[in-house]
Amino acid sequence: MIDWSRVNELRNEVGPEDFEEVIDLFLEEVGEVISRFRHNPDRTRLEQDLHFLKGSALSLGFASFSKLCQDGERKSAQGDAEDVDIGKIVAEFEASKTSFLSEVMQRIAA
Protein backbone atom coordinates (compact mmCIF):
# COMPACT_ATOMS: atom_id res chain seq x y z
CA MET A 1 0.00 0.00 0.00
CA ILE A 2 2.72 2.48 1.05
CA ASP A 3 6.21 2.47 -0.44
CA TRP A 4 8.13 3.34 2.73
CA SER A 5 11.46 3.53 0.93
CA ARG A 6 9.97 6.35 -1.18
CA VAL A 7 8.69 8.08 1.96
CA ASN A 8 12.17 7.98 3.49
CA GLU A 9 13.71 9.15 0.22
CA LEU A 10 11.36 12.14 0.10
CA ARG A 11 12.06 12.96 3.74
CA ASN A 12 15.78 12.96 2.98
CA GLU A 13 15.22 15.13 -0.12
CA VAL A 14 13.20 17.84 1.64
CA GLY A 15 14.75 17.49 5.07
CA PRO A 16 13.10 16.45 8.31
CA GLU A 17 12.10 20.02 9.16
CA ASP A 18 10.01 20.44 5.97
CA PHE A 19 8.68 16.90 5.73
CA GLU A 20 5.55 17.52 7.83
CA GLU A 21 4.72 20.54 5.68
CA VAL A 22 5.01 18.36 2.55
CA ILE A 23 2.63 15.83 4.12
CA ASP A 24 0.14 18.55 5.05
CA LEU A 25 0.25 20.06 1.56
CA PHE A 26 -0.19 16.64 -0.04
CA LEU A 27 -3.19 15.81 2.14
CA GLU A 28 -4.77 19.22 1.52
CA GLU A 29 -4.36 19.24 -2.26
CA VAL A 30 -5.24 15.59 -2.79
CA GLY A 31 -8.09 15.92 -0.29
CA GLU A 32 -9.65 18.67 -2.40
CA VAL A 33 -9.78 16.43 -5.47
CA ILE A 34 -11.03 13.46 -3.43
CA SER A 35 -13.77 15.66 -1.97
CA ARG A 36 -14.80 16.68 -5.47
CA PHE A 37 -14.86 13.01 -6.47
CA ARG A 38 -17.19 12.28 -3.55
CA HIS A 39 -19.60 15.15 -4.03
CA ASN A 40 -19.50 16.26 -7.63
CA PRO A 41 -17.32 14.09 -9.88
CA ASP A 42 -16.71 15.67 -13.27
CA ARG A 43 -15.78 12.93 -15.68
CA THR A 44 -14.79 15.49 -18.34
CA ARG A 45 -11.78 16.40 -16.20
CA LEU A 46 -11.20 12.94 -14.75
CA GLU A 47 -8.07 12.30 -16.80
CA GLN A 48 -6.49 15.55 -15.55
CA ASP A 49 -7.50 14.92 -11.95
CA LEU A 50 -6.20 11.36 -11.99
CA HIS A 51 -2.93 12.47 -13.56
CA PHE A 52 -2.47 14.97 -10.73
CA LEU A 53 -3.39 12.40 -8.08
CA LYS A 54 -1.09 9.78 -9.61
CA GLY A 55 1.92 12.08 -9.52
CA SER A 56 1.19 13.36 -6.04
CA ALA A 57 0.68 9.85 -4.74
CA LEU A 58 3.91 8.59 -6.27
CA SER A 59 5.90 11.39 -4.68
CA LEU A 60 4.71 10.43 -1.19
CA GLY A 61 4.80 6.67 -1.63
CA PHE A 62 1.06 5.97 -1.91
CA ALA A 63 1.81 3.12 -4.33
CA SER A 64 -1.51 1.26 -4.61
CA PHE A 65 -3.49 4.52 -4.78
CA SER A 66 -1.17 5.79 -7.51
CA LYS A 67 -1.66 2.58 -9.48
CA LEU A 68 -5.45 2.93 -9.38
CA CYS A 69 -5.13 6.55 -10.50
CA GLN A 70 -2.84 5.51 -13.35
CA ASP A 71 -5.29 2.85 -14.50
CA GLY A 72 -8.17 5.34 -14.35
CA GLU A 73 -6.16 7.97 -16.17
CA ARG A 74 -5.42 5.49 -18.94
CA LYS A 75 -9.10 4.52 -19.25
CA SER A 76 -10.10 8.19 -19.35
CA ALA A 77 -7.52 8.94 -22.03
CA GLN A 78 -9.01 6.13 -24.12
CA GLY A 79 -12.47 7.65 -23.82
CA ASP A 80 -13.70 5.29 -21.13
CA ALA A 81 -14.01 7.74 -18.22
CA GLU A 82 -17.44 6.32 -17.39
CA ASP A 83 -15.81 2.96 -16.63
CA VAL A 84 -13.48 4.37 -13.96
CA ASP A 85 -14.52 3.27 -10.47
CA ILE A 86 -14.22 6.57 -8.60
CA GLY A 87 -15.53 5.00 -5.39
CA LYS A 88 -12.69 2.47 -5.42
CA ILE A 89 -10.15 5.25 -5.92
CA VAL A 90 -11.60 7.27 -3.02
CA ALA A 91 -11.66 4.19 -0.77
CA GLU A 92 -8.04 3.36 -1.62
CA PHE A 93 -6.97 6.92 -0.83
CA GLU A 94 -8.69 6.76 2.56
CA ALA A 95 -7.15 3.37 3.39
CA SER A 96 -3.71 4.54 2.27
CA LYS A 97 -4.01 7.78 4.21
CA THR A 98 -5.02 5.92 7.37
CA SER A 99 -2.14 3.47 7.01
CA PHE A 100 0.33 6.25 6.26
CA LEU A 101 -0.69 8.50 9.14
CA SER A 102 -0.76 5.64 11.65
CA GLU A 103 2.76 4.50 10.77
CA VAL A 104 4.74 7.42 9.35
CA MET A 105 6.30 8.75 12.55
CA GLN A 106 7.36 5.28 13.73
CA ARG A 107 8.85 4.34 10.37
CA ILE A 108 10.82 7.52 9.74
CA ALA A 109 12.18 7.50 13.27
CA ALA A 110 13.51 3.97 12.85
N, C-alpha and C positions, 0 to 999 in steps of 0.2 A: 504494500500500500504506500509506504513512505520510503524513499531512497535516502537513508540516513547518511550515506557517504556524501551525497549531494548537499544535504543540509550542512554538514560539517565543512564542506568545501566553500559553500556560500558564506558561512560564518567567518571562515578564514579570509575570504576575499574582502568582505565589508568591515571586518573587525568586530570583536565582541561588543564594543560600545554602541555600534550602529545596528547590530543584528536584530534587536527587539523592534526597532523602528521599521526595519525591512519587513518583519513579520506583520506588524500592525498595518503597514501600507498594503501588503499583499491581501490580508484579510478584509480590509476596507474595500479595495478596488474589486476584488473577486466577489466579495459579498454583494456589491451593488448589482453586478451582472446576474448572480444567482437569484437575488431578490426579484429582478426583472423576469427571470425565467419562471419563477414561482407565480407571479401575479399577472404578468402581461407579456408572455413570450411572443416575440416578433420573429417569425421564421424567415422574413426577408433579410434580416441582418444576422441570422443564426451562424452563418459561415464566419463572419467577422468576429462575433462574440466568442465562438469556440476557438478561433485562432488566438485571440487574446488570452482566453483562459488556459489554453494548451501551453503557451509560452510562459505565462505566469506560474503555472503549476510545475512545469519542468524546472524553473529556476529555484523553486523552494522544495523540490523533491517529492511533490505529490504525484508519484509515478502512475498509479492506476487511474486517478482522476484525469491526468494528462492524456493517457491512452484513450479513454472514453471521449474526451474532447477532440482528439485527433481523428478518431473514427467518425464522429459526428460532423466534423469539419469536412472530411472527405465526402461523406454522403451529401452534405449540403452543396459542395462544389459540383457534384454530379447531378444536381437538380432534385435530390431526394430529401430535402429538408424536412418534409412531413414524416419521414420514416425515422427521424432521430428521436430517441427516447430521452426527452428532457428530464423527466422524473428520475430516471436512472442516473443521469449526470448530476442532478441536484443531490440525490441520496449519497452518491459516491463522494461528492465534495464534503457533505456533512460528516460522513464516516471518517474520511481522511483528516478533516479538521479536528475532530474529536481525538483521533489517535495521535495526531501531531502535537496538539496542545497538552495532552496528558503525558507525553513522553519527552518532549523537546528539552526541557531543562535538565532532566536526568541524563539524557544521551549526550548532550554537548558538554556536560560537566565531566563526563567519564574520560 
